[in-house]
């Protein structure tokens, strides 16, 4: 078992880094959504979801 871990240490390290990055992105998106931030540019004129993501002013 230790031999298998040593042989695949690079793959394991990269996988852990990518998993951490994905977890951080998901937490950031959830935090931003709770704070009312949006990832769109705010120009709803050409958006097919116009009026669905922002409260009317």
ZALO-975014 format. One record per atom (N, C-alpha, C): chain; residue in three letters; x, y, z; residue number from 0; atom name. Coordinates in Angstrom, 1 decimal, padded with zeros to 4 digits, always signed. Last residue first. Example, Ala and Ser with C-alpha at 12.3 -4.5 7.8 and 13.67 -1.06 7.14 Angstrom:
+---+-----+--------+--------+--------+-----+----+
: c :   r :   east :  north :     up :   k :  a :
+---+-----+--------+--------+--------+-----+----+
: A : SER : +012.8 : -002.2 : +007.1 :   1 :  N :
: A : SER : +013.7 : -001.1 : +007.1 :   1 : CA :
: A : SER : +012.9 : +000.0 : +007.9 :   1 :  C :
: A : ALA : +013.2 : -005.7 : +007.8 :   0 :  N :
: A : ALA : +012.3 : -004.5 : +007.8 :   0 : CA :
: A : ALA : +013.2 : -003.3 : +007.8 :   0 :  C :
+---+-----+--------+--------+--------+-----+----+
***
This chain:
+---+-----+--------+--------+--------+-----+----+
: c :   r :   east :  north :     up :   k :  a :
+---+-----+--------+--------+--------+-----+----+
: A : UNK : -035.7 : +047.8 : -010.3 :  56 :  N :
: A : UNK : -035.3 : +049.1 : -009.6 :  56 : CA :
: A : UNK : -036.5 : +050.0 : -009.5 :  56 :  C :
: A : UNK : -036.3 : +044.4 : -009.6 :  55 :  N :
: A : UNK : -036.6 : +045.6 : -010.4 :  55 : CA :
: A : UNK : -036.3 : +046.8 : -009.6 :  55 :  C :
: A : UNK : -033.6 : +042.3 : -008.8 :  54 :  N :
: A : UNK : -034.9 : +042.9 : -008.4 :  54 : CA :
: A : UNK : -035.1 : +044.1 : -009.2 :  54 :  C :
: A : UNK : -032.2 : +039.9 : -011.1 :  53 :  N :
: A : UNK : -032.1 : +041.2 : -010.3 :  53 : CA :
: A : UNK : -033.5 : +041.6 : -010.0 :  53 :  C :
: A : UNK : -032.9 : +037.6 : -012.5 :  52 :  N :
: A : UNK : -031.8 : +037.5 : -011.5 :  52 : CA :
: A : UNK : -031.7 : +038.8 : -010.6 :  52 :  C :
: A : UNK : -034.9 : +038.1 : -014.3 :  51 :  N :
: A : UNK : -035.0 : +037.0 : -013.4 :  51 : CA :
: A : UNK : -034.0 : +037.0 : -012.3 :  51 :  C :
: A : UNK : -034.4 : +040.2 : -016.0 :  50 :  N :
: A : UNK : -035.4 : +040.4 : -015.0 :  50 : CA :
: A : UNK : -035.6 : +039.2 : -014.1 :  50 :  C :
: A : UNK : -033.3 : +038.0 : -018.6 :  49 :  N :
: A : UNK : -033.5 : +039.4 : -018.1 :  49 : CA :
: A : UNK : -034.7 : +039.5 : -017.1 :  49 :  C :
: A : UNK : -032.4 : +035.7 : -019.6 :  48 :  N :
: A : UNK : -032.9 : +035.6 : -018.3 :  48 : CA :
: A : UNK : -033.2 : +037.0 : -017.7 :  48 :  C :
: A : UNK : -031.2 : +036.4 : -022.0 :  47 :  N :
: A : UNK : -032.4 : +035.6 : -022.1 :  47 : CA :
: A : UNK : -033.1 : +035.5 : -020.7 :  47 :  C :
: A : UNK : -029.9 : +039.6 : -022.3 :  46 :  N :
: A : UNK : -029.8 : +038.4 : -021.6 :  46 : CA :
: A : UNK : -031.2 : +037.7 : -021.7 :  46 :  C :
: A : UNK : -029.7 : +042.2 : -023.3 :  45 :  N :
: A : UNK : -029.5 : +041.1 : -024.3 :  45 : CA :
: A : UNK : -029.5 : +039.7 : -023.6 :  45 :  C :
: A : UNK : -030.2 : +043.8 : -021.0 :  44 :  N :
: A : UNK : -030.8 : +044.0 : -022.3 :  44 : CA :
: A : UNK : -030.8 : +042.9 : -023.3 :  44 :  C :
: A : UNK : -028.9 : +043.6 : -018.6 :  43 :  N :
: A : UNK : -029.9 : +042.6 : -018.9 :  43 : CA :
: A : UNK : -030.6 : +042.8 : -020.2 :  43 :  C :
: A : UNK : -025.9 : +043.9 : -017.4 :  42 :  N :
: A : UNK : -026.6 : +044.4 : -018.6 :  42 : CA :
: A : UNK : -027.6 : +043.4 : -019.0 :  42 :  C :
: A : UNK : -024.6 : +042.7 : -015.3 :  41 :  N :
: A : UNK : -025.7 : +043.6 : -015.0 :  41 : CA :
: A : UNK : -026.4 : +044.2 : -016.2 :  41 :  C :
: A : UNK : -022.7 : +040.7 : -015.5 :  40 :  N :
: A : UNK : -022.3 : +042.0 : -015.8 :  40 : CA :
: A : UNK : -023.3 : +043.1 : -015.5 :  40 :  C :
: A : UNK : -023.0 : +038.2 : -012.9 :  39 :  N :
: A : UNK : -023.3 : +038.7 : -014.2 :  39 : CA :
: A : UNK : -022.8 : +040.2 : -014.3 :  39 :  C :
: A : UNK : -022.6 : +037.3 : -010.3 :  38 :  N :
: A : UNK : -021.5 : +037.1 : -011.2 :  38 : CA :
: A : UNK : -021.8 : +037.7 : -012.6 :  38 :  C :
: A : UNK : -023.6 : +039.2 : -007.5 :  37 :  N :
: A : UNK : -023.9 : +038.5 : -008.7 :  37 : CA :
: A : UNK : -022.7 : +038.4 : -009.6 :  37 :  C :
: A : UNK : -024.3 : +039.3 : -004.0 :  36 :  N :
: A : UNK : -023.4 : +039.6 : -005.1 :  36 : CA :
: A : UNK : -023.8 : +038.7 : -006.3 :  36 :  C :
: A : UNK : -025.6 : +038.7 : -001.7 :  35 :  N :
: A : UNK : -026.4 : +039.3 : -002.7 :  35 : CA :
: A : UNK : -025.5 : +039.8 : -003.9 :  35 :  C :
: A : UNK : -024.4 : +037.1 : +000.2 :  34 :  N :
: A : UNK : -024.2 : +038.6 : +000.3 :  34 : CA :
: A : UNK : -024.9 : +039.4 : -000.7 :  34 :  C :
: A : UNK : -025.0 : +034.6 : -000.8 :  33 :  N :
: A : UNK : -025.6 : +035.0 : +000.5 :  33 : CA :
: A : UNK : -025.5 : +036.5 : +000.7 :  33 :  C :
: A : UNK : -023.3 : +034.7 : -003.0 :  32 :  N :
: A : UNK : -024.7 : +034.6 : -003.2 :  32 : CA :
: A : UNK : -025.4 : +035.0 : -001.9 :  32 :  C :
: A : UNK : -020.7 : +034.7 : -001.8 :  31 :  N :
: A : UNK : -021.2 : +035.8 : -002.6 :  31 : CA :
: A : UNK : -022.7 : +035.8 : -002.8 :  31 :  C :
: A : UNK : -020.8 : +032.1 : -000.6 :  30 :  N :
: A : UNK : -020.7 : +033.3 : +000.2 :  30 : CA :
: A : UNK : -021.2 : +034.5 : -000.5 :  30 :  C :
: A : UNK : -020.9 : +030.5 : -002.9 :  29 :  N :
: A : UNK : -022.0 : +030.5 : -001.9 :  29 : CA :
: A : UNK : -022.0 : +031.7 : -001.0 :  29 :  C :
: A : UNK : -018.5 : +031.1 : -004.1 :  28 :  N :
: A : UNK : -019.7 : +031.4 : -004.8 :  28 : CA :
: A : UNK : -020.9 : +031.4 : -003.8 :  28 :  C :
: A : UNK : -016.7 : +030.2 : -002.1 :  27 :  N :
: A : UNK : -016.7 : +031.7 : -002.5 :  27 : CA :
: A : UNK : -018.0 : +032.0 : -003.2 :  27 :  C :
: A : UNK : -017.2 : +027.5 : -002.1 :  26 :  N :
: A : UNK : -017.5 : +028.3 : -000.9 :  26 : CA :
: A : UNK : -017.6 : +029.8 : -001.2 :  26 :  C :
: A : UNK : -016.4 : +026.9 : -004.7 :  25 :  N :
: A : UNK : -017.8 : +026.6 : -004.3 :  25 : CA :
: A : UNK : -018.1 : +027.5 : -003.1 :  25 :  C :
: A : UNK : -013.7 : +027.5 : -004.6 :  24 :  N :
: A : UNK : -014.5 : +028.2 : -005.5 :  24 : CA :
: A : UNK : -016.0 : +028.1 : -005.1 :  24 :  C :
: A : UNK : -012.8 : +025.7 : -002.6 :  23 :  N :
: A : UNK : -012.7 : +027.1 : -002.4 :  23 : CA :
: A : UNK : -013.6 : +027.9 : -003.3 :  23 :  C :
: A : UNK : -013.3 : +023.2 : -004.0 :  22 :  N :
: A : UNK : -014.0 : +023.5 : -002.7 :  22 : CA :
: A : UNK : -013.9 : +025.0 : -002.4 :  22 :  C :
: A : UNK : -011.4 : +023.5 : -006.1 :  21 :  N :
: A : UNK : -012.9 : +023.4 : -006.4 :  21 : CA :
: A : UNK : -013.7 : +023.7 : -005.1 :  21 :  C :
: A : UNK : -009.1 : +023.5 : -004.6 :  20 :  N :
: A : UNK : -009.4 : +024.7 : -005.4 :  20 : CA :
: A : UNK : -010.9 : +024.7 : -005.7 :  20 :  C :
: A : UNK : -009.1 : +021.0 : -003.5 :  19 :  N :
: A : UNK : -009.1 : +022.1 : -002.6 :  19 : CA :
: A : UNK : -009.5 : +023.4 : -003.4 :  19 :  C :
: A : UNK : -008.9 : +019.5 : -005.8 :  18 :  N :
: A : UNK : -010.1 : +019.3 : -005.0 :  18 : CA :
: A : UNK : -010.2 : +020.5 : -004.0 :  18 :  C :
: A : UNK : -006.4 : +020.2 : -006.7 :  17 :  N :
: A : UNK : -007.5 : +020.6 : -007.5 :  17 : CA :
: A : UNK : -008.8 : +020.4 : -006.7 :  17 :  C :
: A : UNK : -004.8 : +019.2 : -004.6 :  16 :  N :
: A : UNK : -004.8 : +020.7 : -004.9 :  16 : CA :
: A : UNK : -006.0 : +021.0 : -005.7 :  16 :  C :
: A : UNK : -005.4 : +016.5 : -004.9 :  15 :  N :
: A : UNK : -005.7 : +017.2 : -003.6 :  15 : CA :
: A : UNK : -005.7 : +018.7 : -003.8 :  15 :  C :
: A : UNK : -004.3 : +016.0 : -007.4 :  14 :  N :
: A : UNK : -005.7 : +015.8 : -007.1 :  14 : CA :
: A : UNK : -006.2 : +016.5 : -005.9 :  14 :  C :
: A : UNK : -001.6 : +016.5 : -007.0 :  13 :  N :
: A : UNK : -002.3 : +017.3 : -007.9 :  13 : CA :
: A : UNK : -003.8 : +017.2 : -007.7 :  13 :  C :
: A : UNK : -001.1 : +014.4 : -005.1 :  12 :  N :
: A : UNK : -000.8 : +015.8 : -004.8 :  12 : CA :
: A : UNK : -001.6 : +016.7 : -005.7 :  12 :  C :
: A : UNK : -001.6 : +012.1 : -006.7 :  11 :  N :
: A : UNK : -002.4 : +012.3 : -005.4 :  11 : CA :
: A : UNK : -002.3 : +013.8 : -005.0 :  11 :  C :
: A : UNK : +000.3 : +012.3 : -008.7 :  10 :  N :
: A : UNK : -001.1 : +012.3 : -009.0 :  10 : CA :
: A : UNK : -002.0 : +012.6 : -007.8 :  10 :  C :
: A : UNK : +002.6 : +012.1 : -007.1 :   9 :  N :
: A : UNK : +002.4 : +013.3 : -007.9 :   9 : CA :
: A : UNK : +000.9 : +013.4 : -008.3 :   9 :  C :
: A : UNK : +002.4 : +009.5 : -005.9 :   8 :  N :
: A : UNK : +002.4 : +010.7 : -005.1 :   8 : CA :
: A : UNK : +002.1 : +012.0 : -005.9 :   8 :  C :
: A : UNK : +002.3 : +006.9 : -006.9 :   7 :  N :
: A : UNK : +001.3 : +007.9 : -007.4 :   7 : CA :
: A : UNK : +001.3 : +009.2 : -006.6 :   7 :  C :
: A : UNK : +004.3 : +005.6 : -005.5 :   6 :  N :
: A : UNK : +004.3 : +005.6 : -007.0 :   6 : CA :
: A : UNK : +003.4 : +006.6 : -007.6 :   6 :  C :
: A : UNK : +003.5 : +005.9 : -002.9 :   5 :  N :
: A : UNK : +004.7 : +006.6 : -003.3 :   5 : CA :
: A : UNK : +004.8 : +006.6 : -004.9 :   5 :  C :
: A : UNK : +001.2 : +004.4 : -002.9 :   4 :  N :
: A : UNK : +001.1 : +005.8 : -002.6 :   4 : CA :
: A : UNK : +002.3 : +006.5 : -003.1 :   4 :  C :
: A : UNK : +002.3 : +001.9 : -003.4 :   3 :  N :
: A : UNK : +001.3 : +002.4 : -004.3 :   3 : CA :
: A : UNK : +001.2 : +003.9 : -004.1 :   3 :  C :
: A : UNK : +003.8 : +001.5 : -001.1 :   2 :  N :
: A : UNK : +004.5 : +001.5 : -002.4 :   2 : CA :
: A : UNK : +003.5 : +002.2 : -003.4 :   2 :  C :
: A : UNK : +001.9 : +001.3 : +000.8 :   1 :  N :
: A : UNK : +002.8 : +002.4 : +000.9 :   1 : CA :
: A : UNK : +003.5 : +002.6 : -000.5 :   1 :  C :
: A : UNK : +000.8 : -001.2 : +000.0 :   0 :  N :
: A : UNK : +000.0 : +000.0 : +000.0 :   0 : CA :
: A : UNK : +000.9 : +001.3 : +000.0 :   0 :  C :
+---+-----+--------+--------+--------+-----+----+
***
